Amino acid sequence: MRQKIVAGNWKMNCDLAEMEELLGGLKNKAESIPNDVKLMVAPSYTNLYPAFQSTKETPITVVAQNMHQSENGAFTGEVSPSMLKSVGVETVILGHSERRAIFHESDELLVEKVNTALKHKMNVIFCFGEELKDRKSEKHFEVVKNQLKNGLFHIDNNAWENIVLAYEPVWAIGTGETASPEQAQEMHAEIRKMIAEEFNQDIADKVSILYGGSVKPANAKEIFAKEDVDGGLIGGASLKADDFLAIANSY
Ligand SMILES: O=C[C@H](O)COP(=O)(O)O
């Protein structure tokens, strides 16, 4: 049975007071979500420790949106894996399309980040997804395969225990345009096939694959109903407690 996950990526939103209000709304009703759904939130760096403290006795897991690939050193503005772990964070999102596009994170850099995270026994939510031009030219499977091959498929078989995948077609992120449940299912099934070919069927069957891109209370149920979709990585809709909980309750 694969772990179902609904994760909120809060991106560069919420100052401390706003986050506390949002977390308060989630904590009030977090017990209402199905037991087999793991609820995660990814606040900004400055809010990680207060979020961790505030959710200690709740089913909510706090994760980081990014981290540096080095342990420490002269990297102004960066945060290392041990810094994250020291404030209670065990999971990090890597490879988000905004990191790739705006901050020029390459596959090579992601290999380093993945290795560092695994070395520190952290869990990784590895994001990838094609752009609109790739889908229009029917290169979406190829693009996704290359992102996985070049950024993630170097890991050992046993490292898969610490990996969650998040397929996020760039054209669906923050645009209001969602991949159809069929498009999501088609890609997720293909990803599992790629993993079975490169690793083995058992790994492919066990890894959770989340869908991300304009998931909302109105469309979550249909998307989550698909066989190979194991949850969602939610941006905009995770910033409203009721919407985020409604998405988690769509299972
Ligand atoms: O990490 C989350 C994704 O970028 C999806 O964002 P969105 O739900 O606002 O489209």
The ligand as a MOL file (V3000), in Angstrom:
LIG
                    3D

  0  0  0     0  0            999 V3000
M  V30 BEGIN CTAB
M  V30 COUNTS 10 9 0 0 0
M  V30 BEGIN ATOM
M  V30 1 O 4.4050 23.0470 -5.4980 0
M  V30 2 C 3.2650 23.2330 -5.9000 0
M  V30 3 C 2.9990 23.4850 -7.2860 0
M  V30 4 O 3.8740 24.4180 -7.8170 0
M  V30 5 C 1.5500 23.7220 -7.6360 0
M  V30 6 O 1.1530 25.0390 -7.4320 0
M  V30 7 P -0.3800 25.4340 -7.6850 0
M  V30 8 O -1.2160 24.4660 -6.9110 0
M  V30 9 O -0.5060 26.8410 -7.1950 0
M  V30 10 O -0.6150 25.3010 -9.1600 0
M  V30 END ATOM
M  V30 BEGIN BOND
M  V30 1 2 1 2
M  V30 2 1 2 3
M  V30 3 1 3 4
M  V30 4 1 3 5
M  V30 5 1 5 6
M  V30 6 1 6 7
M  V30 7 2 7 8
M  V30 8 1 7 9
M  V30 9 1 7 10
M  V30 END BOND
M  V30 END CTAB
M  END
